[in-house]
Amino acid sequence: MGAYSETGYPLTASHDQLRCLLQDRCFAARMNWTLHESFPTPTGSCYVFFSDISMTSWSEKITITLSASGPHDTHIHILSKCVMPTQLVDWGKNKKNLEAVSAYILENLEHYRHVQSPPPPQPNQGFGFCRHCGTPRTGIGTFCPACGQKL
């Protein structure tokens, strides 16, 4: 297993605020990373970045996982790992990646305080509309109550 470093800590910020910060192009550009993929997890979301090759590294894979622990509290887990599994010495590069992510989030989170979490869905919402007549669906039935067409 190659060299790696990881950390995790709680933040007083909503999951949506941190999600917007990590998906902002300025974040990846400032870190000199490329966003490889992002995907939802059962409790939040995960972002995978790759750093560029440098004189001290053959690149690192940086995985940032957000887990919502409340409406305004999120736990962040950061893992920085050398891409080459045979690279046993990282010259402190992985630890610097962790420190850079943490510093960037703390410095720039205030710019994302305006991001509001969406309200929880109401019991009769989320079913969509009938594609034939446009009547809002109020349940999980098979047929539209207004026009009788199959939904």
Summary of the structure (lengths in Angstrom):
residues: 151
radius of gyration: 21.1
end to end distance: 52.1
largest distance: 68.4
contacts: 403
relative contact order: 0.20
helix: 24%
strand: 34%
